[in-house]
């Protein structure tokens, strides 16, 4: 790849010595990671390795028993998901979590909610300043619709769409927040080859166009290795590797984790 | 309004200047961008076109050079056509879904120097084949998305060319106007490559005179005015789009609307509500299928309403449209139906404002045709060819039939030779096949009569009826007539059947390959709780075979009624495991079957159909993915025997 429009910058997020357990089950043990600005960072690992837990920790959904998270230089121990959203962290879910009865357009507009400032009174009347504001948001949403090539489903209720497209709409909703950090939880799960290729293109294009920093969780090794700047591998709640794709691919522990060796 | 043949501005650039003057504030083009319809008036269009033309001129485009145009229907690409014409260059639109390899022939055959393309996808194709098209000097792209890293010197952004053009216009005042004034009616206006069912595509050159003739015929035949709205969604490389979206639009001065993307056409149709519309039968078919599927899912009351009023429409709708006398009670019921069913239905389909709609290219099923006409939508058929600048025959209002294509259009002479082949002569007759005088001589006689290659005859009302391609009309082994397309069309009128290829020339009995329609059969299967994993699996189901067999046998019964065609009833058929596809070369880009390729590729299947001892056959087929890679699929196909209606049965019955 030739030089990037948004070169990789300073650390945006760092996670230090995180441990998380549910009762006696240790989901994450002493994990440290960092993500730099404008980077595509992937977390991979076999089933139950703690990938989604890690994302939930970053996003403020789970509260780790130990460790600390620094986002944009601000340390924090506890945070609620909506606070994370306010600070510019958006995410998609492993099992699509859209408003099924609403159209694609409305789902995307819901991603703009945090950016709407006029009070509910004006919005309910759809008058004056609120109308003005909505038009601006609609413009941004239309840009995303164009970007993700989902014009044809603009007014279709999301529940009627095939799974691959729902995933794309969900990505669109996360993008509508104009996030600084985008967390993608298995964006390619359950997709066919063509849909996967499309999704890869969109992830790279988003990074290129908007400079969005991304943390990606994925099962599919091939996909991850192709599009990530850096990859971390989790296995049984531990981090076993972290580095550029080629380095990780050659790591013996990673090969063992994926091909399977006996754990005592 | 000036009569045919006396257009004073005799080229499109001249017409453009006239419209900009006479109706400068009327809309000329619309396109939906970021969810909002953007409008360009005739005077804005003129500015845009002149700037682009001057820009290309400043980059070295000269009179006589060829300019390729590649992309979906976009105002910017329509402008590029007229901009090239303004300079005196020759626009060559290409089919936008062709793979890069297919484009080489056209680009080299036409000696294309400039290409105006839509986006990254088309730019990539140009870059891929650039070293095999040495003439290609400049690629002008309209949408720069995803192209930030493209730094090839041959690439130019559309807007930047227009900026260069604006500067050029300031520095050389009057020069472009002089170029435009130099254009003549007999100059070549456009070079269209016909997809052709055999061999390499041939470039058909049409003059301004040809296209303006077609524009005027259309305008006068259907009283088109500058108030019409059309939706341009059919390929720009196809003659029809050139006549409807450029020829007639420039002659009548109406507005051409471009859809947001190829996937949104049906939504855009509804938003625009065109008054003048053209679609091949397959589009109408898709609409009808959608309506029927949704009605089947509707509640009992809605179903009852629909069925009741559709029965009324079937009884009297077409007669009302044709202005025949209908009883007062039927008129009342029909008016009620318009209120409850037809009006809302037309609104949903985006056909509320249609004054005139045409279908052509393939035969249209009588039921499909009657459905739309009974709703009060004035669909008519026309028969045309690239070589004729479209118009040969068309149905005037009030004389519409489903099985004929109407009498010759004004200004066109038609005759039928002894072998049954249709010939025509008109001011629309093409100039020549590009750099191919032998082919021109073979098709067009000294005195301008053109052979269509279609077999047909006039019925006793003077309407032309087309049966098949002359070369495809064959004889069974007992020397009775075999017209494959006629049978194929009859089969394709069933919603469950998408493509058919019939065999029978020189054989004892007729057979067929059939492609099911995945949507219609899939829906049918769903209703029956029949699980399937995909096209191949669904095609192999016994239940589906039973379903299709019923269709085939009803066509057989139909054929048995015709003395000449009785012997070509289908005796055996099989369901193909893959859809016939233009990417695999099995269909043309306009979805016509390429028989020679099918014969070659599926030889073993044909042999099995004619070997009564076999009831199944193994086949391996090559498929081409959308990105050009190839793969193979294997399948074991069952062969079905069908009942044929024989004379003894008929006598007994």
Interface residues (C-beta under 8 A of the other chain):
Chain A: X1 X2 X5 X138 X139 X142 X143 X145 X146 X149 X151 X152 X154 X155 X194 X205 X208
Chain B: X34 X35 X36 X146 X148 X149 X260 X261 X263 X264 X267 X626
